Amino acid sequence: MTTREYGLLGGLAIVTLLMPIVALLVGSLILAEPVAAMALAGMALVFAGLLAIDGRLLRRRAAPAPRSRSKAA
């Protein structure tokens, strides 16, 4: 299932997972807080999880786009 099939709850789950990343970026940009390597690794894991939850990337690789047939005149 993709987030489209879950509707509002799927969108809320994605926003919830992105909140710590946004907080880290805001703290880094506005408050000049240092960003540790572990935080960057955590961000990569969250993004990988979001790609897995959403499913669009995996679906594109698994099924190629259908070709359109044009009629010859």
C-alpha positions as CSV (number, residue, x, y, z in Angstrom):
1,M,0.0,0.0,0.0
2,T,1.1,3.5,-0.7
3,T,0.5,6.7,1.2
4,R,-2.2,7.6,-1.4
5,E,-4.2,4.5,-0.3
6,Y,-3.8,5.5,3.4
7,G,-5.1,9.0,2.7
8,L,-4.6,11.6,5.5
9,L,-3.0,9.1,7.9
10,G,-0.3,8.3,5.5
11,G,0.5,12.0,5.0
12,L,0.5,12.6,8.8
13,A,3.0,9.7,9.2
14,I,5.4,11.2,6.7
15,V,5.1,14.6,8.3
16,T,5.7,13.1,11.7
17,L,8.9,11.4,10.5
18,L,10.2,14.6,8.9
19,M,9.8,16.7,12.1
20,P,13.1,15.8,13.7
21,I,14.9,16.4,10.4
22,V,13.4,19.8,10.1
23,A,14.3,20.6,13.7
24,L,17.9,19.6,13.1
25,L,18.1,21.7,10.0
26,V,16.5,24.8,11.6
27,G,18.8,24.4,14.6
28,S,21.8,24.2,12.3
29,L,20.9,27.1,10.0
30,I,19.4,29.5,12.5
31,L,21.1,28.7,15.8
32,A,24.4,27.6,14.2
33,E,24.3,24.3,16.1
34,P,26.8,21.7,14.9
35,V,25.4,18.7,13.0
36,A,27.0,15.4,14.1
37,A,27.8,12.5,11.7
38,M,25.3,10.3,13.6
39,A,22.6,12.9,12.9
40,L,23.3,12.8,9.2
41,A,23.2,9.0,9.3
42,G,19.9,9.2,11.1
43,M,18.6,11.5,8.4
44,A,19.6,9.1,5.7
45,L,17.8,6.2,7.5
46,V,14.6,8.3,7.9
47,F,14.7,9.2,4.1
48,A,15.3,5.5,3.3
49,G,12.3,4.6,5.5
50,L,10.1,7.2,3.8
51,L,11.0,5.8,0.4
52,A,10.1,2.3,1.6
53,I,6.8,3.4,3.2
54,D,5.8,5.4,0.1
55,G,6.6,2.7,-2.4
56,R,6.7,4.8,-5.5
57,L,10.4,4.3,-6.1
58,L,10.2,0.5,-5.8
59,R,7.1,0.4,-8.0
60,R,8.9,2.3,-10.8
61,R,11.8,-0.1,-10.8
62,A,9.6,-3.2,-10.6
63,A,7.2,-2.3,-13.4
64,P,8.3,-0.3,-16.4
65,A,6.0,2.3,-17.8
66,P,3.6,1.0,-20.4
67,R,4.2,2.0,-24.0
68,S,1.6,3.9,-25.8
69,R,0.6,2.5,-29.2
70,S,0.1,4.9,-31.9
71,K,-2.0,4.1,-34.9
72,A,-0.4,4.4,-38.3
73,A,-2.3,6.6,-40.7
